[in-house]
C-alpha cells in the first residue's frame, strides 16, 4: 500500500478522523507554510506496521513540524475548524511549540529548529531552521524520520528505514551522549519497548563518554550546579523509563551499558535494584523515589533531580530511620525486646509508613521487626477507651492516656507471636 498517503495513514491510525491530515496541510498552505510533516513515534510505528502486519499502533498524540510560526498556524486551524474544536493547551515561545487538541485528539506542533550545545549537558540554544535540519538535531536514526504531508513521502536522512528493518538503532552523531547524556536513558527505554538493539558504535559511545566524564559537574559536587541533562531533564527521562511497560528490561540495559553511572555508581552496581523497586511499587511508592533511595547519597540525589517536596520528605525520613536503626543494631540489645518494646521504639521516630517500606526494600538487618510493626503491631488498638475509664470513675487527665497506652502494649504482647 501507499504507506505515506494521508488517507491510508488515517486508516491505520483509527483515532484520526477522516480528512484531518488534509485539513492540517490546507491550514499550513493558507498561512504560507510550505513544509509540514509528521514526526516522532507515529512515523516509526507506521513503518513498522508496513513491515509487520500484526504490529499494533498505540496512538497517544500526533507530532507535527512546520517551517513557520506555530501561533499563526494554530490561529488558522481555529479559523477553519472553529475554536470549539481546536483547543490550545499551552504555548512555549522559547522552543516555539504549541500543544492543542482537535476534537480531543492531542497534537503537538513545533517550528522546525536546530540546536547548538555551547556547554555539554546544558540546555541548547535554539534557532529557527528547516525540517531537514530539525531531523539532524534528533537523538536516534529511528526517530529522525518524517512524513512530508505535501508530497506524501518519507524523509529519511540517517537510514532509519534500514534500522527499523534490522531492529538496530544508533545515535545520530559521535557527540550525541556528550551533548545530552539523557539520551542514554532514552536509548535504554526505546531498546526495551521496541525490542531494538543499540549498535556497537552506540554502546562504545556510551562507555567512552561516561568513562571520560566530559561534563564540568561531577557526582559529589554542589547539586545546585548540576547541568540540566544531569538533573531536571535526567529526572524526566527516568520517570518515563520507570512508567514504561518494559522498565525492568530498560534498567537491565542501563546497567549492562554502564549508563546508570550518570545517576549514581551504587545504582549502577546494585544487582537487586529491580527487585527492590518492584517491592516498593507494590506498596504504592513511586519507583523513582525507591530508585533514588538506593543511591549512595539519596538526599543529595533527590535534590539534584528536583524530586517533589513529598518525595524528598519521604527520602529524608527514611534516612533518619536508617540512622536510628543503626544505633539500635550497634547496641546489640534489641534481640530480647518484646513486641511492645519494639512498638514504643519505632513509634518514637515520627516518619511516614513509606519510610519504613523503603528501609524494608533496602534490606535493613532489622527489616523483619519493621514488617511486624508496619503490618501488625501498629494496627492493634487498646481494648479500652477513654470513655470506658471515665465510666469506671477515672478522672479526666493524662493518667487516662497512660492507661490506654499500657492496655494497648499489653494486648500487643498477648496477641503477637513472632
C-alpha positions as CSV (number, residue, x, y, z in Angstrom):
1,X,0.0,0.0,0.0
2,X,1.0,3.6,-0.3
3,X,2.1,3.9,3.3
4,X,2.6,7.6,3.4
5,X,-0.6,8.6,1.6
6,X,-2.7,10.7,4.0
7,X,-5.9,8.7,3.7
8,X,-4.0,5.4,4.2
9,X,-2.4,6.9,7.4
10,X,-5.8,7.7,8.7
11,X,-6.9,4.2,8.0
12,X,-4.0,2.8,10.0
13,X,-4.5,5.2,12.9
14,X,-8.2,4.7,13.8
15,X,-8.1,7.6,16.2
16,X,-7.6,10.1,13.4
17,X,-10.8,11.4,11.8
18,X,-11.1,11.1,8.1
19,X,-9.6,14.1,6.3
20,X,-7.9,15.6,9.3
21,X,-4.4,15.4,7.7
22,X,-5.6,17.2,4.6
23,X,-7.1,19.9,6.8
24,X,-3.8,20.2,8.7
25,X,-2.0,20.6,5.3
26,X,-4.5,23.1,4.0
27,X,-4.2,25.3,7.1
28,X,-0.4,25.4,6.6
29,X,-0.7,26.4,3.0
30,X,-3.2,29.2,3.9
31,X,-0.6,30.9,6.1
32,X,2.3,30.4,3.6
33,X,3.8,27.4,5.4
34,X,5.3,25.4,2.6
35,X,6.6,22.5,4.6
36,X,4.7,20.5,7.2
37,X,5.4,16.9,8.3
38,X,4.5,14.2,10.8
39,X,7.4,13.3,13.0
40,X,8.0,11.2,16.1
41,X,6.9,7.7,17.1
42,X,3.9,7.6,14.8
43,X,6.3,7.6,11.8
44,X,8.3,4.8,13.3
45,X,5.2,2.8,14.1
46,X,3.7,3.3,10.7
47,X,6.9,2.0,9.1
48,X,7.0,-1.0,11.5
49,X,3.3,-1.7,10.7
50,X,4.1,-1.8,7.0
51,X,6.7,-4.5,7.6
52,X,4.8,-6.4,10.2
53,X,1.0,-6.5,9.7
54,X,0.4,-7.9,13.2
55,X,2.1,-4.8,14.8
56,X,-0.3,-2.8,16.8
57,X,0.0,1.0,16.8
58,X,-0.7,2.6,20.2
59,X,-1.7,6.2,19.4
60,X,-1.2,8.9,22.0
61,X,-0.7,12.1,20.0
62,X,0.3,13.4,16.7
63,X,3.6,15.3,16.4
64,X,3.8,17.9,13.6
65,X,6.7,20.0,12.5
66,X,6.3,23.1,10.3
67,X,8.6,25.7,8.7
68,X,6.9,28.7,10.2
69,X,5.3,30.1,13.4
70,X,3.2,27.8,15.4
71,X,1.0,30.6,16.8
72,X,-0.1,31.7,13.3
73,X,-0.7,28.2,12.3
74,X,-2.9,27.4,15.3
75,X,-5.0,30.6,14.7
76,X,-5.6,29.4,11.1
77,X,-6.7,26.0,12.4
78,X,-9.1,27.7,14.7
79,X,-10.4,29.8,11.9
80,X,-11.0,26.8,9.7
81,X,-12.4,24.4,12.3
82,X,-13.6,26.7,15.0
83,X,-12.3,27.5,18.4
84,X,-14.8,24.9,19.9
85,X,-13.0,22.1,18.1
86,X,-9.4,23.5,18.3
87,X,-8.4,24.0,22.0
88,X,-5.0,25.5,22.9
89,X,-3.4,23.6,25.8
90,X,-0.1,25.5,26.0
91,X,2.4,27.6,24.0
92,X,6.1,27.6,24.6
93,X,7.6,30.7,23.0
94,X,11.2,29.7,23.8
95,X,11.1,26.4,22.0
96,X,8.4,27.6,19.5
97,X,6.0,24.8,20.2
98,X,2.2,24.6,20.7
99,X,0.1,21.9,22.2
100,X,-3.5,21.7,21.0
101,X,-6.4,19.3,20.8
102,X,-8.7,18.9,17.8
103,X,-11.9,17.0,18.8
104,X,-10.0,15.9,21.8
105,X,-7.0,14.5,19.9
106,X,-3.8,15.8,21.2
107,X,-1.5,17.4,18.6
108,X,2.0,18.8,19.3
109,X,3.2,21.4,16.8
110,X,6.7,22.6,16.6
111,X,8.5,25.1,14.5
112,X,11.5,23.5,12.7
113,X,14.6,24.3,14.6
114,X,18.2,23.5,15.1
115,X,20.1,23.3,18.4
116,X,23.6,24.1,19.5
117,X,25.1,23.0,22.8
118,X,27.5,25.7,24.0
119,X,28.2,23.6,27.1
120,X,27.7,19.8,27.1
121,X,24.8,18.7,29.2
122,X,23.2,22.2,29.4
123,X,20.0,23.3,27.6
124,X,20.8,24.0,23.9
125,X,20.5,27.3,22.1
126,X,17.5,27.1,19.7
127,X,17.3,28.7,16.2
128,X,14.6,28.5,13.5
129,X,15.5,26.2,10.7
130,X,14.3,23.7,8.1
131,X,12.6,20.4,8.7
132,X,15.7,18.5,7.5
133,X,17.9,20.4,9.9
134,X,15.4,19.7,12.6
135,X,15.7,16.0,11.9
136,X,19.5,16.3,12.1
137,X,19.3,17.5,15.7
138,X,17.4,14.5,17.0
139,X,18.6,11.5,19.1
140,X,18.3,8.3,17.1
141,X,18.1,7.2,13.5
142,X,14.7,5.5,14.1
143,X,13.3,8.9,15.4
144,X,14.9,11.1,12.7
145,X,12.3,10.5,10.0
146,X,9.3,12.5,8.9
147,X,6.4,12.1,6.6
148,X,6.0,15.1,4.3
149,X,2.3,15.8,4.1
150,X,2.5,17.9,1.0
151,X,4.4,15.3,-1.1
152,X,3.3,12.2,0.7
153,X,6.8,11.0,1.1
154,X,9.2,9.9,3.7
155,X,12.2,12.0,4.7
156,X,14.9,9.6,5.9
157,X,18.4,11.2,6.3
158,X,20.0,8.6,8.5
159,X,18.8,5.2,7.2
160,X,16.0,4.9,9.7
161,X,14.1,2.6,7.4
162,X,17.0,0.1,7.4
163,X,17.4,0.5,11.2
164,X,13.7,-0.5,11.7
165,X,14.1,-3.4,9.3
166,X,17.2,-4.7,11.1
167,X,15.8,-3.8,14.6
168,X,19.0,-1.9,15.4
169,X,19.1,1.7,16.3
170,X,22.0,4.2,16.6
171,X,22.8,7.7,17.8
172,X,22.9,10.3,15.0
173,X,26.2,11.8,15.9
174,X,29.5,11.0,17.6
175,X,28.8,13.7,20.2
176,X,25.2,12.7,21.0
177,X,25.9,11.5,24.5
178,X,28.4,14.3,25.2
179,X,25.8,16.9,24.2
180,X,22.9,15.3,26.1
181,X,23.6,12.3,28.4
182,X,19.9,11.8,29.0
183,X,20.0,10.1,25.5
184,X,21.4,7.1,27.3
185,X,18.2,6.8,29.3
186,X,16.1,7.2,26.2
187,X,18.2,4.6,24.3
188,X,17.5,2.0,27.1
189,X,13.8,2.8,27.1
190,X,13.4,2.5,23.3
191,X,15.5,-0.6,23.2
192,X,13.3,-2.3,25.8
193,X,10.0,-1.0,24.5
194,X,10.7,-1.8,20.8
195,X,13.0,-4.8,21.1
196,X,15.7,-3.0,19.2
197,X,19.4,-3.4,19.9
198,X,21.7,-0.4,20.2
199,X,24.5,-0.5,17.7
200,X,28.1,-1.4,18.7
201,X,29.1,2.2,17.9
202,X,26.3,3.5,20.2
203,X,27.4,1.2,23.0
204,X,31.0,2.4,22.6
205,X,29.9,6.0,22.6
206,X,28.1,5.5,25.9
207,X,31.1,3.7,27.5
208,X,33.7,6.1,26.3
209,X,31.8,9.2,27.1
210,X,30.8,8.1,30.6
211,X,34.3,6.9,31.4
212,X,35.8,10.2,30.2
213,X,33.1,12.2,32.0
214,X,33.4,15.4,29.9
215,X,30.9,17.4,31.9
216,X,32.1,20.1,34.2
217,X,29.9,18.9,37.0
218,X,30.7,15.7,38.8
219,X,28.7,13.5,41.2
220,X,29.5,14.9,44.7
221,X,29.7,18.5,43.5
222,X,27.2,21.1,44.6
223,X,23.9,19.6,43.4
224,X,22.6,23.1,42.6
225,X,25.2,23.5,39.9
226,X,24.4,20.2,38.0
227,X,23.6,20.8,34.3
228,X,20.0,20.2,33.2
229,X,20.9,16.9,31.5
230,X,22.3,15.6,34.8
231,X,19.4,17.0,36.9
232,X,15.9,18.0,35.9
233,X,16.0,16.5,32.4
234,X,17.5,13.4,33.8
235,X,14.6,13.1,36.2
236,X,12.1,13.4,33.4
237,X,13.7,10.7,31.4
238,X,14.0,8.4,34.4
239,X,10.3,8.9,35.2
240,X,9.3,8.0,31.6
241,X,11.5,4.9,31.8
242,X,10.0,3.7,35.1
243,X,6.5,4.3,33.8
244,X,7.0,2.2,30.7
245,X,5.8,-1.4,30.4
246,X,9.3,-2.8,29.9
247,X,11.0,-0.7,32.6
248,X,12.8,-3.8,34.1
249,X,14.5,-4.5,30.7
250,X,15.3,-0.9,30.4
251,X,17.1,-0.8,33.7
252,X,18.9,-4.0,32.8
253,X,20.1,-2.3,29.6
254,X,21.3,0.7,31.6
255,X,23.3,-1.4,34.0
256,X,24.8,-3.6,31.2
257,X,25.8,-0.5,29.3
258,X,27.2,1.3,32.3
259,X,24.6,4.0,31.8
260,X,23.3,4.3,35.3
261,X,26.7,5.8,36.3
262,X,25.4,9.2,35.2
263,X,22.9,8.8,38.0
264,X,24.9,7.1,40.7
265,X,27.7,4.5,40.8
266,X,25.9,2.5,43.6
267,X,22.8,2.1,41.5
268,X,25.0,1.0,38.6
269,X,26.3,-1.9,40.6
270,X,23.2,-2.9,42.6
271,X,22.2,-6.3,41.2
272,X,19.0,-6.3,43.3
273,X,17.8,-2.9,42.2
274,X,14.9,-4.1,40.1
275,X,13.7,-6.3,42.8
276,X,13.8,-3.5,45.4
277,X,11.9,-1.1,43.1
278,X,9.3,-3.8,42.4
279,X,8.6,-4.3,46.1
280,X,8.3,-0.5,46.6
281,X,5.9,-0.2,43.6
282,X,3.6,-2.9,45.1
283,X,3.4,-0.7,48.3
284,X,2.5,2.4,46.2
285,X,5.9,4.0,46.5
286,X,6.8,5.9,43.4
287,X,9.5,3.9,41.6
288,X,11.8,6.9,41.2
289,X,11.6,7.5,44.9
290,X,12.7,3.9,45.5
291,X,15.5,4.1,43.0
292,X,16.9,7.3,44.4
293,X,16.8,5.9,48.0
294,X,19.1,3.0,46.9
295,X,21.8,5.5,45.8
296,X,25.0,6.4,47.6
297,X,23.6,9.7,48.9
298,X,19.8,9.7,48.5
299,X,19.1,13.2,49.9
300,X,21.7,14.8,47.6
301,X,20.4,12.9,44.5
302,X,16.8,13.8,45.3
303,X,17.7,17.5,45.4
304,X,19.8,17.1,42.2
305,X,16.9,15.5,40.3
306,X,14.4,18.1,41.7
307,X,12.1,15.5,43.1
308,X,8.9,16.8,44.6
309,X,8.8,18.0,48.2
310,X,6.8,15.0,49.2
311,X,9.4,12.6,47.6
312,X,12.2,14.4,49.3
313,X,10.4,14.3,52.7
314,X,10.0,10.5,52.4
315,X,13.6,10.0,51.4
316,X,14.8,12.3,54.3
317,X,12.6,10.5,56.7
318,X,13.9,7.1,55.6
319,X,17.5,8.3,56.0
320,X,16.6,9.4,59.6
321,X,15.0,6.0,60.2
322,X,18.1,4.2,58.9
323,X,20.4,6.2,61.2
324,X,18.0,5.5,64.1
325,X,18.1,1.7,63.4
326,X,21.9,1.7,63.0
327,X,22.2,2.9,66.6
328,X,19.8,0.1,67.7
329,X,21.9,-2.5,65.9
330,X,25.1,-1.2,67.4
331,X,23.8,-1.7,71.0
332,X,23.1,-5.4,70.4
333,X,20.3,-5.4,73.0
334,X,17.3,-5.5,70.7
335,X,17.1,-9.3,70.4
336,X,15.4,-9.6,73.7
337,X,12.9,-6.8,73.1
338,X,9.2,-7.6,73.4
339,X,6.8,-6.6,70.7
340,X,5.5,-3.7,72.9
341,X,9.1,-2.5,73.4
342,X,9.7,-2.5,69.6
343,X,6.4,-0.7,69.1
344,X,7.4,2.1,71.5
345,X,10.8,2.4,70.0
346,X,9.6,2.5,66.4
347,X,6.9,5.0,67.2
348,X,9.3,7.4,68.8
349,X,10.6,8.4,65.4
350,X,7.9,10.4,63.6
351,X,8.3,9.3,59.9
352,X,5.7,8.1,57.4
353,X,5.0,4.4,56.6
354,X,6.6,5.0,53.2
355,X,9.9,5.4,55.0
356,X,9.6,2.0,56.7
357,X,8.8,0.4,53.3
358,X,12.0,2.0,51.8
359,X,14.1,0.6,54.6
360,X,12.5,-2.8,54.2
361,X,13.3,-2.7,50.4
362,X,16.8,-1.7,51.3
363,X,17.2,-5.0,53.2
364,X,17.8,-3.4,56.6
365,X,19.0,-6.0,59.1
366,X,16.0,-5.2,61.2
367,X,13.6,-5.5,58.4
368,X,11.6,-8.3,60.0
369,X,10.8,-6.2,63.0
370,X,9.9,-3.3,60.7
371,X,7.5,-5.6,58.9
372,X,5.9,-6.8,62.2
373,X,5.3,-3.2,63.3
374,X,4.1,-2.0,59.9
375,X,1.7,-4.8,59.0
376,X,0.6,-5.9,62.5
377,X,1.6,-4.2,65.7
378,X,0.8,-0.6,64.7
379,X,-2.8,-1.5,63.9
380,X,-3.5,-3.1,67.4
381,X,-5.6,-0.7,69.5
382,X,-6.2,-0.6,73.2
383,X,-9.2,-2.8,74.2
384,X,-10.4,0.0,76.5
385,X,-11.2,3.6,75.5
386,X,-11.1,6.8,77.5
387,X,-14.9,6.9,77.9
388,X,-14.8,3.4,79.4
389,X,-12.3,4.5,82.0
390,X,-14.3,7.6,82.9
391,X,-17.4,5.4,83.3
392,X,-15.4,3.4,85.8
393,X,-14.7,6.5,87.8
394,X,-11.3,7.7,86.3
395,X,-10.8,11.5,86.4
396,X,-10.1,13.0,83.0
397,X,-6.4,13.8,82.6
398,X,-3.1,12.4,81.5
399,X,-3.4,9.2,83.5
400,X,-6.2,8.0,81.2
401,X,-3.8,8.3,78.2
402,X,-1.1,6.4,80.1
403,X,-3.6,3.6,80.9
404,X,-4.8,3.4,77.3
405,X,-1.3,3.1,76.1
406,X,-0.5,0.4,78.8
407,X,-3.5,-1.6,77.8
408,X,-2.5,-1.4,74.1
409,X,1.0,-2.6,74.8
410,X,-0.3,-5.4,77.0
411,X,-2.5,-6.5,74.1
412,X,0.3,-6.3,71.6
413,X,2.4,-8.7,73.7
414,X,-0.5,-11.0,74.3
415,X,-1.6,-11.2,70.6
416,X,1.7,-11.3,68.8
417,X,3.8,-14.3,68.2
418,X,6.9,-13.9,66.1
